Amino acid sequence: EKRTMTLIEKNGYHDSVYINAAKIFQGIHTEKCKDRILVRYGDDSVSPLLTFKDEYSQRVSYELAFNALKYQDLLEEILLDSCCYPCQSIVNDLTSLLVVMLYDLQDRKFQAREIFDEGEPVAEVQKIEHYLYRY
């Protein structure tokens, strides 16, 4: 089973992991001073409802969120320098998902994700994934 988990991590995660990681990141990301805000993360006044399939999904969701937090400044710079952000088709509420997925994409050395969710694909994850692959 350990081999399967490692393989999954190398090829990306299920959509639900990205959604949960984005919700976690939304609550823990570092807020900049008002005059230095270039990347907007939407409203984080509501506590997100997290639903995990299993312990593994919970662990990797938190791992992904905290890794994105560790590199938040760099990831924001990449988004701004590449003109990937701001984008009119992506609302501020999806910025956390954009940052989390960008972290994972660069961690996988920009290889395509090879996960086929057993559940329904999440539209927001699909949208951000297609958007990132355009750059």
ChimeraX attribute file (.defattr): number of C-alpha atoms within 10 A of each C-alpha:
attribute: neighborCount
match mode: 1-to-1
recipient: residues
	/A:1	6
	/A:2	7
	/A:3	8
	/A:4	9
	/A:5	12
	/A:6	10
	/A:7	12
	/A:8	15
	/A:9	17
	/A:10	16
	/A:11	17
	/A:12	21
	/A:13	22
	/A:14	21
	/A:15	21
	/A:16	22
	/A:17	24
	/A:18	27
	/A:19	22
	/A:20	24
	/A:21	28
	/A:22	28
	/A:23	24
	/A:24	25
	/A:25	26
	/A:26	26
	/A:27	17
	/A:28	13
	/A:29	17
	/A:30	12
	/A:31	11
	/A:32	11
	/A:33	8
	/A:34	7
	/A:35	6
	/A:36	8
	/A:37	10
	/A:38	14
	/A:39	18
	/A:40	17
	/A:41	21
	/A:42	13
	/A:43	10
	/A:44	12
	/A:45	8
	/A:46	7
	/A:47	10
	/A:48	13
	/A:49	8
	/A:50	12
	/A:51	12
	/A:52	13
	/A:53	9
	/A:54	8
	/A:55	9
	/A:56	11
	/A:57	19
	/A:58	17
	/A:59	13
	/A:60	17
	/A:61	25
	/A:62	19
	/A:63	14
	/A:64	23
	/A:65	30
	/A:66	18
	/A:67	16
	/A:68	24
	/A:69	21
	/A:70	13
	/A:71	14
	/A:72	19
	/A:73	12
	/A:74	13
	/A:75	19
	/A:76	20
	/A:77	15
	/A:78	15
	/A:79	17
	/A:80	14
	/A:81	10
	/A:82	10
	/A:83	11
	/A:84	15
	/A:85	18
	/A:86	15
	/A:87	11
	/A:88	7
	/A:89	9
	/A:90	15
	/A:91	12
	/A:92	17
	/A:93	16
	/A:94	19
	/A:95	23
	/A:96	26
	/A:97	26
	/A:98	28
	/A:99	25
	/A:100	28
	/A:101	25
	/A:102	22
	/A:103	22
	/A:104	24
	/A:105	19
	/A:106	11
	/A:107	13
	/A:108	15
	/A:109	10
	/A:110	13
	/A:111	14
	/A:112	12
	/A:113	17
	/A:114	13
	/A:115	13
	/A:116	12
	/A:117	12
	/A:118	8
	/A:119	9
	/A:120	9
	/A:121	13
	/A:122	14
	/A:123	10
	/A:124	16
	/A:125	20
	/A:126	11
	/A:127	13
	/A:128	20
	/A:129	18
	/A:130	11
	/A:131	15
	/A:132	15
	/A:133	12
	/A:134	8
	/A:135	8
